[in-house]
Every structure is written in structure tokens, then in C-alpha cells.
């Protein structure tokens, strides 16, 4: 028989148990956060990639990417403080700080007077490790909004100095765009200044491979960089390149620790491909982002209760449509596979043909042969015979590339978006044949998708503003 005290304790225990049962289940804190930003990646870019994958794998409809299968899905509006169609600086500031700001401003208020604290800085201040990764230069607007505070995105050198002073643990991907400043006359390079601030810098594959958690603060750049400081388009990469996903994998290896981490990874070349209206380069770079997200998914599978992965975009670029007036209800997205290099690389090739071939007839023949070789256009074995009007478009473009056609600057822009006319026309014909069309060479104002999985992911369901995204991340991380 129980004594009175024992009976009392048993009752108390039962009461306690009941109270605990009645409390709402305490959500797990997101200790490890991955914030992926596909620059310029609208819903049409994602969907085109999914449909392209289905087409080349001989199935219909859409093939899932790692992140299109995430359980939470939202839509975010992207307008800037002083313009409806945003830019990467203002949109990045919204995503990094939860504040609207003016065009071109990097994590400062609209009047460019006060600094805005970023979620990456807040994570650092709470003892988490921080990694910033980008496929374009690491001082470009999107990554910069997470560690820098400057009145203008074009202040690349000043931004690089902010990077070195951030004390963040890992920077990966592209290099610095203007390491000696705008005029190339800075007294110390961005790289040397970062070294002075305790960073280890790697620029080769071998040094990159040797990085370990014991390496200290790291800036790991690609071993093959363009003059812009960016990694090459995925469609132009070879085994020589370090792809974006490797930077995420290495970042995880270096940043993994008991207190947690915050990683922002930008796939910046989705935007560049969209600015060029280059559908094949676009689908490839969405794939590059997907491969990077898969690295985060591998980590998530081991720490699913404490990991949050978000994939979104800062804005849409190009006004991509999955249809074209000329093809009406037809789609043939698999045709994009015929393109073997980016519009950008093909422009260089066409320029060199025109420059090095004085005879016009010979130059035109060589140009058309290159169009056939790298785009499959007029290749009957690939079912891409050119129609007379398409041939005419390419010939006109050839003369325009040679500078022998009278046209206003604006007419040129509307036709080719400032790109090499032949390369732009080859890309346009292939995109149209695939059933794709573009409405702009700039950004557009359409809301962007937000995909999330893991601790706190349910916060990302619904329709909200881009400034709400970091607020939701703070909530999931229980930082504020
Ligand atoms: Zn852009």
C-alpha cells in the first residue's frame, strides 16, 4: 500500500505528464541553414528545366529536381524600395536583412545612410559558422548583401574589403572582380588584404582539395575563372573547372560544428543566361544549382531535425515563356541539347571568324558551318533543317555583326540584347524551335518561387514578400 506522500507524488507526476502532453509540440530549432538563391530564377526557368529533363529522358511532363520535391512552397514578391522591377542589390538586401532598399544599394537603407544587419552577421554573432558561396564573383551584388554595406553595388573593391573584415569562415566560388580597384591603382589587392585579415586563399584544384576544418578562415576560388571573376557557364565547363556543388560540399566539410552554421549559396549565372535569352545555358545552370542543393540534401539526411534548406530567387530575369507564337501549341524542349556552348562563348568564336576571314563569302560559309556544328541548325541528321526565313535571319545577323547594316542602337538592342547578332540569332532560332520565347533582356516583376524543407520549413508556405524570407529564417533559427 502506498503512503500518502507517495500517492501525492504519483498524482503530481500524472498531472505533470498531462500538462506536458497538452503543450504544443516544441518545434526543433534550425541549427544548420542552407539559403540557396538562383539569381534570376523564375518559376518558368525551373519548370523549363524540369520539362527539358523529362524530354531528354523520353518522358512527358516534368521531372523533379531535388528542390521541386520539397514539402513547402511559397511565392515571394520582389519589388524594390524605389522601383517595381528590382535588381540583385536591392533584392539581395531584402533577402539578407528583411528590408526594402533602393536600386543598387548593398545592405544599407534606401537613403544609403545606415547599415542594415544581415542574417549572416547575426548568425556569426551568435557563434554559428558562416559560409558564402557564389558562381559569379564573390564581390557581386547577391553575395555582397550578406557581408558588405556599401551605397553602390559597383564599388567592388570596397565590397571586397568588407568581405575581408567580415570574419566569416568560408567564401567559395568566384574570385574578386576588381582586386586592385576600379582604376587598378589600389595600394593593396583584395586578395592580399584578405590574407592580412587571416584568410587562407586557394586558387587551384590541388589547394582546394587540401582544405580541411583546420585551415582556418578560407577564400576558395575556382581554378578557371572568367575575366568577370565568375565560374564558367556549366555548358562551357570541362573537367578542369571546380563546379558550384564542390564548393558547397567543401563548405559543409569546413563549417560543420556543434553550434551550427549558415550557408548562403548563389547560382548567379542563371541570371546571366536569362539576360542573354540563352535557354540552353539557362537549363544547364539551373541544373548546377540542383547539384549544389543535392549536397545540402546529403547533409540534411543525416541531420534532418535540425537542418533547414531554402531555395529561392532574387527576381525573375528575361520574362521566359514556355511557348512561342510561331510554334503555338508545340514544344520540343529536347532540342536545346543540340547547343554545345553558351551564347557568350559562341560570340567569341563568331567574332574571331569574322575578324580573321577577310573574304566575306568565305566568312559567311564558315559562320554558318559553326552555327551547324554548335547548335545543330541546318543539320538534317538532327532534324533541324533551316527554313528560308531562318536562313535569312542568320545572314542578316552576319552582316550586322560585320557592321554593314544601318540600324539604330535601340533597334539593335531589341533584336539582339547587346549580344553578337549571329550568336543571338542562332540561340533565338533554337529557343523558338524548342517552343520557348523571351519578353525582355532585363529583370521582370513577377513573384518568385520559394521551396523549403526541414526545421521550420512550414513557415515558407504561402504568398509573402521577399523581406519576409529572412524573418522566417530568423524564426526557424530562433535567433530573434
Ligand atoms: Zn540580373
Boltz pocket constraint, residues with backbone or C-beta under 6 A from the ligand:
constraints:
  - pocket:
      binder: B
      contacts: [[A, 40], [A, 88], [A, 271], [A, 272], [A, 275], [A, 317], [A, 443]]
      max_distance: 6.0
